[in-house]
């Protein structure tokens, strides 16, 4: 009896195969790691492979393709930069050497109107960006979302279509893991929207546009709702919208077939925190949001059955006793290993690093690293997990840091390029 062993290296593939009589959709994207987990849970021999109608030739081809993709991943990545303000003309792109951390000079991938936040489709063929306004729509009523086709050889972007965002001042866009739903947060309007995504990458009109209600304790910034980010959950059954104005992470049930959202509940943070962005741990059990105004990060336990968030920790991102005037957090991300979490501190101009307790998700402070620039409104961790790129909005810089995979500490590589007013960083492996 010959058994089948599969590599757990991350490699996205789209394919059709038959398992126990059920076909998986071509649009579903699986990773080799998930496939390996399936086979470990359901050991297969060659006889069972015949039942699945997967030939050894097909499997060899599949593994070979993934090995080739993995080798490419270790060499080069496209890095896209969303921008807003100053002399920025649109979305910029650079090429990252995944071995040295060196960035090429940034070039304009496409002209666009304040494309602040970006999201890349799971199939790596399309990119989405918020827009402060789009043709034939009043910017006082709604902003927009743009869909682009990615040229994997040149990094250039070609506009596919645009749709209204369903509210004023869109500031964040993401896609569910199937790539069939786009989620948008409208900061100025205090609302969120969901819209379907077609096979060709184009966006459908919003299926849901939901106005948030409420306020909180900060009279200057929390008189009303300010939805600041919208993200899918690990199983795509729920969507999570961090609202700075109401001190909530609002939870919605998400229907992938209709792209509609319905209000479900909320995760609560300490009053005056101002939750901004939101990130899940790879295990899907914990989630984190950064408090923009109180310079904090709050951790939640996520119950996937109930769709609930229960806070278990709030920890500061700057030294205790420091004057918060002029300071604010901006981005929060969990490292792909699940071992570390990072938060950017604007005004303090640092990235705060934390280790994550593998038993309970609690954070322990590691260090704060200067970003070698000014106003880190965003940062990104590359596809290998080896580098963190910090975007200095006011310094118009992107600085590259090497991540210590044992401690989570950041070391400046000396590599830095100029990008006008960068406020978002996204990665895509070069092919």
C-alpha positions as CSV (number, residue, x, y, z in Angstrom):
1,X,0.0,0.0,0.0
2,X,1.5,3.2,-1.1
3,X,0.6,6.4,0.7
4,X,0.5,9.9,-0.6
5,X,2.5,12.7,1.0
6,X,1.9,16.3,0.2
7,X,4.0,19.3,0.9
8,X,2.5,21.9,3.2
9,X,4.2,24.8,1.5
10,X,1.7,27.6,0.6
11,X,0.7,27.5,-3.0
12,X,-2.6,28.8,-4.3
13,X,-4.2,26.7,-7.0
14,X,-7.6,26.6,-8.8
15,X,-8.7,23.2,-10.0
16,X,-11.6,20.8,-10.4
17,X,-11.6,17.3,-9.0
18,X,-14.1,14.8,-7.8
19,X,-14.3,13.7,-4.2
20,X,-17.0,11.3,-3.0
21,X,-19.1,12.3,-6.0
22,X,-19.1,16.0,-5.4
23,X,-17.3,18.5,-7.7
24,X,-15.5,21.4,-6.3
25,X,-16.0,24.7,-8.1
26,X,-13.2,25.9,-10.4
27,X,-13.4,29.3,-8.7
28,X,-12.6,27.9,-5.3
29,X,-9.0,28.4,-4.4
30,X,-7.2,25.9,-2.2
31,X,-3.7,25.8,-0.7
32,X,-1.5,22.8,-0.6
33,X,-1.5,23.1,3.1
34,X,-5.3,22.6,3.2
35,X,-5.0,19.7,0.8
36,X,-2.3,18.1,3.0
37,X,-4.5,18.5,6.0
38,X,-7.3,16.7,4.2
39,X,-5.1,13.8,3.3
40,X,-3.6,13.5,6.8
41,X,-7.2,13.3,8.1
42,X,-8.2,10.9,5.4
43,X,-5.2,8.7,4.4
44,X,-5.3,7.7,0.8
45,X,-3.6,4.9,-1.1
46,X,-3.5,4.4,-4.9
47,X,-6.7,2.4,-4.9
48,X,-8.6,5.3,-3.3
49,X,-7.0,7.7,-5.7
50,X,-8.7,5.8,-8.5
51,X,-12.0,6.2,-6.7
52,X,-11.3,10.0,-6.6
53,X,-10.4,9.8,-10.3
54,X,-7.2,11.7,-9.8
55,X,-4.4,10.1,-11.7
56,X,-0.8,10.1,-10.3
57,X,0.1,12.0,-13.4
58,X,-2.3,14.8,-12.5
59,X,-1.0,14.8,-8.9
60,X,2.6,15.0,-10.1
61,X,1.7,17.9,-12.4
62,X,0.0,19.6,-9.6
63,X,2.8,19.3,-7.2
64,X,5.3,20.3,-9.8
65,X,3.4,23.4,-10.5
66,X,3.3,24.3,-6.9
67,X,7.0,23.7,-6.5
68,X,7.6,26.0,-9.4
69,X,5.3,28.7,-7.9
70,X,7.2,28.3,-4.5
71,X,10.5,28.9,-6.3
72,X,9.1,32.1,-7.9
73,X,7.8,33.2,-4.5
74,X,11.3,33.1,-3.1
75,X,12.6,35.4,-5.8
76,X,10.4,38.4,-6.7
77,X,7.1,40.0,-5.7
78,X,5.1,42.9,-7.1
79,X,4.4,45.5,-4.4
80,X,1.4,47.8,-4.9
81,X,1.0,51.1,-3.1
82,X,-2.3,52.9,-2.6
83,X,-1.8,56.6,-2.2
84,X,-3.8,59.8,-1.2
85,X,-2.9,63.4,-1.4
86,X,0.3,65.3,-2.2
87,X,1.7,64.7,-5.7
88,X,0.3,61.1,-5.9
89,X,-1.2,60.3,-9.3
90,X,-2.7,56.9,-8.5
91,X,-1.5,53.3,-7.7
92,X,2.2,52.7,-7.8
93,X,4.1,49.4,-8.1
94,X,7.6,48.2,-7.3
95,X,9.4,44.9,-7.4
96,X,10.7,43.3,-4.2
97,X,13.7,40.9,-4.2
98,X,12.4,38.3,-1.7
99,X,16.0,37.3,-0.9
100,X,17.7,40.7,-0.3
101,X,14.7,42.9,0.5
102,X,15.7,45.3,-2.2
103,X,12.9,47.3,-3.8
104,X,13.0,48.7,-7.4
105,X,12.1,52.2,-8.1
106,X,8.4,52.7,-7.9
107,X,6.4,53.4,-11.1
108,X,2.8,54.3,-11.8
109,X,0.7,51.2,-12.3
110,X,-2.4,53.3,-13.2
111,X,-3.7,56.7,-12.7
112,X,-6.5,56.9,-10.1
113,X,-8.4,59.3,-7.9
114,X,-7.1,58.9,-4.3
115,X,-6.9,55.0,-4.4
116,X,-6.1,54.9,-0.7
117,X,-6.7,51.3,0.2
118,X,-6.2,48.2,-2.0
119,X,-7.1,44.5,-2.0
120,X,-5.9,41.7,-4.3
121,X,-8.3,39.0,-5.5
122,X,-7.5,35.4,-4.2
123,X,-6.8,34.3,-7.8
124,X,-4.2,37.0,-8.1
125,X,-5.7,38.3,-11.4
126,X,-7.5,41.4,-10.1
127,X,-6.9,44.3,-7.8
128,X,-9.5,46.6,-6.1
129,X,-9.1,50.1,-4.8
130,X,-11.4,52.6,-3.0
131,X,-11.9,55.9,-4.7
132,X,-13.1,59.2,-3.2
133,X,-15.3,59.8,-6.2
134,X,-16.3,58.1,-9.5
135,X,-17.9,59.4,-12.7
136,X,-21.7,60.1,-12.8
137,X,-22.0,60.0,-9.0
138,X,-22.0,62.9,-6.5
139,X,-19.0,62.5,-4.1
140,X,-21.2,64.2,-1.4
141,X,-23.4,61.1,-1.6
142,X,-21.0,58.3,-2.3
143,X,-17.5,57.3,-3.1
144,X,-16.5,54.4,-5.3
145,X,-14.6,51.1,-5.7
146,X,-12.6,50.3,-8.7
147,X,-11.7,46.9,-10.2
148,X,-8.5,46.4,-12.2
149,X,-7.0,43.6,-14.2
150,X,-3.3,42.9,-13.2
151,X,-0.6,42.4,-15.8
152,X,1.6,39.9,-14.1
153,X,4.5,40.5,-16.4
154,X,4.6,44.3,-16.1
155,X,2.7,45.0,-12.9
156,X,0.5,47.5,-14.8
157,X,-3.2,47.7,-14.0
158,X,-6.1,48.1,-16.4
159,X,-9.5,49.4,-15.2
160,X,-12.3,46.9,-15.5
161,X,-15.2,48.9,-14.0
162,X,-16.3,51.0,-11.0
163,X,-19.2,50.9,-8.6
164,X,-20.5,53.3,-6.0
165,X,-19.3,52.4,-2.5
166,X,-22.7,53.0,-0.9
167,X,-21.5,55.9,1.3
168,X,-19.2,58.9,1.6
169,X,-15.4,58.6,2.1
170,X,-14.6,54.9,1.4
171,X,-11.5,54.0,3.3
172,X,-11.1,50.2,3.2
173,X,-11.9,47.3,0.8
174,X,-11.4,43.6,1.2
175,X,-12.5,40.4,-0.5
176,X,-13.8,37.2,1.0
177,X,-11.7,34.1,0.6
178,X,-13.8,32.8,-2.4
179,X,-13.3,36.1,-4.2
180,X,-17.0,36.4,-4.8
181,X,-17.8,39.3,-2.4
182,X,-16.1,42.7,-1.9
183,X,-16.6,44.5,1.4
184,X,-16.3,48.2,1.8
185,X,-16.1,50.6,4.8
186,X,-17.2,54.3,4.3
187,X,-15.6,56.4,7.0
188,X,-17.2,59.8,6.4
189,X,-20.7,58.3,5.9
190,X,-20.4,55.8,8.7
191,X,-21.6,52.9,6.7
192,X,-20.5,49.7,5.1
193,X,-21.4,47.9,1.8
194,X,-21.0,44.5,0.2
195,X,-21.1,43.7,-3.5
196,X,-20.7,40.7,-5.7
197,X,-17.7,40.0,-7.9
198,X,-18.1,38.6,-11.4
199,X,-15.9,35.9,-13.0
200,X,-14.1,38.6,-15.1
201,X,-13.2,40.5,-11.9
202,X,-15.8,43.2,-12.5
203,X,-17.8,44.5,-9.5
204,X,-21.6,44.3,-9.3
205,X,-23.7,47.0,-7.7
206,X,-23.8,47.0,-3.9
207,X,-26.1,44.2,-2.6
208,X,-26.1,45.7,0.9
209,X,-25.5,49.3,2.1
210,X,-25.9,49.6,5.8
211,X,-25.8,52.8,7.8
212,X,-24.3,52.5,11.3
213,X,-25.8,54.2,14.3
214,X,-24.5,55.4,17.6
215,X,-21.6,57.4,19.2
216,X,-19.1,57.2,22.0
217,X,-17.3,59.2,24.6
218,X,-14.9,61.3,22.6
219,X,-16.9,64.4,21.7
220,X,-14.6,65.5,18.9
221,X,-14.3,62.3,17.0
222,X,-17.1,60.0,18.2
223,X,-20.3,62.1,17.7
224,X,-21.4,59.6,15.1
225,X,-20.3,56.4,13.4
226,X,-17.1,56.1,11.3
227,X,-16.7,52.7,9.7
228,X,-13.0,52.3,9.2
229,X,-12.5,48.7,7.9
230,X,-14.5,45.8,6.6
231,X,-13.1,42.2,6.7
232,X,-14.3,38.7,6.1
233,X,-14.1,36.1,8.8
234,X,-12.0,32.9,8.5
235,X,-15.0,30.9,7.3
236,X,-16.6,33.7,5.2
237,X,-19.8,33.3,7.1
238,X,-19.4,36.6,8.8
239,X,-18.0,40.1,8.0
240,X,-16.4,42.4,10.6
241,X,-16.6,46.2,10.4
242,X,-14.5,48.2,12.9
243,X,-16.3,51.5,13.7
244,X,-14.1,54.2,15.2
245,X,-17.1,56.3,16.1
246,X,-19.1,53.7,18.1
247,X,-16.2,51.7,19.7
248,X,-17.5,48.5,18.2
249,X,-16.4,45.8,15.8
250,X,-19.8,45.3,14.1
251,X,-20.5,41.7,13.1
252,X,-22.6,40.8,10.0
253,X,-23.8,37.5,8.7
254,X,-22.5,37.2,5.1
255,X,-24.2,35.4,2.3
256,X,-21.7,34.5,-0.4
257,X,-24.3,33.6,-2.9
258,X,-26.2,36.9,-2.8
259,X,-23.3,39.1,-1.4
260,X,-25.7,40.4,1.2
261,X,-24.9,41.3,4.8
262,X,-27.3,41.2,7.8
263,X,-26.5,42.7,11.3
264,X,-25.6,40.0,13.8
265,X,-23.8,41.5,16.8
266,X,-20.7,43.4,17.9
267,X,-17.4,43.1,19.7
268,X,-16.9,45.9,22.2
269,X,-13.7,47.8,23.0
270,X,-12.9,50.2,25.9
271,X,-14.7,53.5,25.5
272,X,-12.7,56.1,23.5
273,X,-10.5,53.5,21.8
274,X,-11.7,54.1,18.3
275,X,-11.2,50.7,16.6
276,X,-9.7,51.2,13.1
277,X,-8.4,48.0,11.5
278,X,-9.0,44.3,12.2
279,X,-7.0,41.1,11.8
280,X,-7.6,37.4,12.5
281,X,-5.0,35.0,13.7
282,X,-4.3,32.2,11.3
283,X,-6.0,29.7,13.6
284,X,-9.3,31.6,13.3
285,X,-9.8,31.6,17.0
286,X,-8.5,35.0,17.9
287,X,-8.8,38.5,16.3
288,X,-7.3,41.9,17.0
289,X,-8.3,45.5,16.5
290,X,-6.1,48.6,17.0
291,X,-7.5,51.5,19.0
292,X,-6.6,54.5,16.9
293,X,-7.2,57.1,19.6
294,X,-6.1,55.4,22.8
295,X,-3.0,53.8,21.2
296,X,-4.0,50.3,22.0
297,X,-4.7,46.9,20.5
298,X,-7.5,44.7,21.8
299,X,-7.6,40.9,21.4
300,X,-10.9,38.9,21.0
301,X,-11.8,35.3,21.3
302,X,-13.9,34.4,18.2
303,X,-16.7,31.8,18.5
304,X,-17.2,30.6,15.0
305,X,-20.4,28.8,15.8
306,X,-22.1,31.8,17.5
307,X,-20.3,34.4,15.4
308,X,-19.3,36.3,18.5
309,X,-16.3,38.3,19.7
310,X,-15.3,38.4,23.4
311,X,-12.4,40.7,24.4
312,X,-9.7,39.1,26.5
313,X,-6.9,41.8,26.5
314,X,-6.2,45.4,25.7
315,X,-2.5,46.5,25.6
316,X,-0.8,49.8,24.8
317,X,1.3,50.4,21.7
318,X,3.4,53.3,23.0
319,X,5.4,53.7,26.3
320,X,3.2,54.3,29.4
321,X,2.8,57.9,30.4
322,X,3.4,59.3,27.0
323,X,1.4,62.3,25.8
324,X,-1.0,61.0,23.1
325,X,-1.5,64.4,21.6
326,X,-0.9,64.1,17.8
327,X,-0.5,60.3,18.0
328,X,-2.7,57.6,16.6
329,X,-2.4,53.9,15.6
330,X,-3.1,53.0,12.0
331,X,-2.5,49.4,10.9
332,X,-2.6,46.0,12.7
333,X,-1.4,42.7,11.1
334,X,-0.7,39.2,12.3
335,X,2.3,37.4,10.9
336,X,1.5,34.4,8.8
337,X,3.3,32.2,11.3
338,X,0.8,33.2,14.0
339,X,3.7,34.0,16.3
340,X,3.7,37.8,16.1
341,X,1.5,40.9,15.8
342,X,2.5,44.4,14.6
343,X,0.8,47.8,15.0
344,X,1.9,51.1,13.5
345,X,2.0,54.3,15.6
346,X,1.6,57.6,13.7
347,X,3.3,60.6,15.3
348,X,5.5,58.2,17.3
349,X,6.6,56.9,13.9
350,X,7.2,53.3,15.0
351,X,6.0,49.8,14.5
352,X,5.2,48.0,17.8
353,X,5.9,44.3,17.8
354,X,4.3,41.7,20.0
355,X,4.7,37.9,20.5
356,X,1.4,35.9,20.6
357,X,0.9,33.3,23.2
358,X,0.1,30.1,21.3
359,X,-2.2,28.9,24.1
360,X,-4.5,31.9,24.6
361,X,-3.6,34.5,22.0
362,X,-2.4,37.1,24.5
363,X,0.2,39.6,23.5
364,X,3.6,40.3,25.0
365,X,5.5,43.4,24.0
366,X,8.7,42.8,22.0
367,X,9.9,46.1,20.7
368,X,9.2,49.4,18.9
369,X,11.1,50.0,15.7
370,X,11.4,53.4,14.0
371,X,10.1,53.3,10.5
372,X,12.9,55.4,9.0
373,X,10.2,57.9,7.9
374,X,7.2,59.8,9.0
375,X,3.6,58.8,9.7
376,X,3.3,55.0,9.2
377,X,-0.3,55.0,8.0
378,X,0.2,51.4,6.7
379,X,2.6,48.6,6.4
380,X,2.6,45.2,4.8
381,X,4.3,41.8,5.4
382,X,5.5,40.1,2.2
383,X,4.3,36.7,1.0
384,X,7.4,34.9,2.4
385,X,6.9,36.4,5.9
386,X,10.5,37.6,5.9
387,X,10.1,41.3,5.3
388,X,7.9,44.1,6.6
389,X,7.5,47.2,4.4
390,X,6.6,50.4,6.3
391,X,4.8,53.2,4.4
392,X,5.7,56.8,5.6
393,X,2.8,58.9,4.4
394,X,4.4,62.3,5.1
395,X,8.0,61.3,4.3
396,X,6.8,59.7,1.0
397,X,8.9,56.6,1.7
398,X,8.8,52.9,1.9
399,X,11.3,51.3,4.2
400,X,12.2,47.6,4.3
401,X,12.7,45.7,7.5
402,X,13.9,42.1,8.0
403,X,11.7,40.1,10.4
404,X,13.4,37.9,12.9
405,X,11.3,34.7,12.6
406,X,12.4,33.6,16.1
407,X,11.7,36.8,18.1
408,X,9.5,39.0,15.8
409,X,12.0,41.8,16.0
410,X,12.5,44.1,13.0
411,X,15.8,45.1,11.6
412,X,16.1,47.9,9.0
413,X,17.8,46.6,5.9
414,X,18.9,50.0,4.6
415,X,16.6,49.6,1.6
416,X,14.2,52.5,1.1
417,X,12.4,54.0,-1.9
418,X,10.3,57.1,-2.6
419,X,6.5,56.8,-3.2
420,X,4.2,59.8,-3.0
421,X,1.9,59.7,0.0
422,X,1.7,55.9,0.4
423,X,-1.1,54.7,2.6
424,X,-1.5,51.0,1.7
425,X,1.0,48.1,0.8
426,X,-0.1,44.9,-0.9
427,X,2.0,42.0,-2.3
428,X,1.7,39.7,-5.3
429,X,4.2,37.0,-6.4
430,X,5.7,37.7,-9.8
431,X,5.1,35.1,-12.5
